[in-house]
Amino acid sequence: MAKCLVTGGAGFIGSHMTRALLNAGHDVTILDNLSTGQEVNLRPFRDHPRFKLAIGSITDSVLLSEVMLGQEIVFHLAAAVGVKLVADDPVRTIQTNIYPTEELLRLAVQNRCRVFMASTSEVYGKNPKERWTEEDDLQFGPTSKPRWAYGCSKAIDEFLSLAYHRKYDLPVVIGRFFNVVGPHQIGHYGMVVPRFVDQALKGGPIVIYDDGSQVRCFGHVEEVVRSVIDLMHTPAAFGKVFNIGSDQPVSVRQLAERVIALVGRPCEIKHIPYTEAYGADFEDVQRRVPDLTRLESTLGRKPVRTLEDILKDIIQWKRSSEPGSA
């Protein structure tokens, strides 16, 4: 059993990661400033004998040094997340995503830790391919569009991680997440699935940005977390980049229609322009579908839960968490 640090552990993916690690018998320390993560996510294991919580920012180098001591595996999930947050505050995005990463990697070398570096499908930018592979070119938009700050900042994180692997033989795995969803996710930062579910349960309207033809893939957080943990116990994965998520595409319009059908009540679908949602200088990606060949060949499997199964899980959780529910 290993001693694990999860940065951003109070967040959506981080709290699921923490639960899975504790269930597997590991010791887990979380570092989170609770700015976008939620303390309620930690309640199920707050009193667990192998759990520790350090409240503070990943940008606090002294605190980071303290919590890194004695760790064996670091799951670096702390980041500025969500399209809306990135569009609203690109300075925070860059400061949170770049500077602490180099410090964390340096400390990992000193402490001889394995590191999982959470990255994102955003690093592909506007690559026009039908399916993206880990060796594809990155194609960002202009610097005048704040949206690309997130993808650029995570690409730098990847460059740093791979540089530390080559120079210091640091065991690093990079995972590019593709629309990870599931129970306990909130829609405050532009996450489309929880936003659609919330809107449908309230009777609508479901608000789609632009025409809804954008294509995405949605992977269940439990399958994603399992993939990450297993990669960190697979030496053949060290020094490599992996797409992690579902590879089953669906349009945003189709997603809205499936949510309405599963909620089981009539609901209007309303379209608004990107300018109304994110401002005049926003750009989006039309299609985002991963090639999971590398993940499947390394682990012998890939996420397979269907969108309908995932949505049912989210809707059931949302209904059970509403005030007055049994």
Order of alpha helices (4+ residues) and beta strands (2+ residues): beta-alpha-beta-beta-alpha-beta-alpha-alpha-alpha-beta-alpha-beta-beta-alpha-beta-beta-beta-alpha-beta-beta-alpha-beta-alpha-alpha-alpha
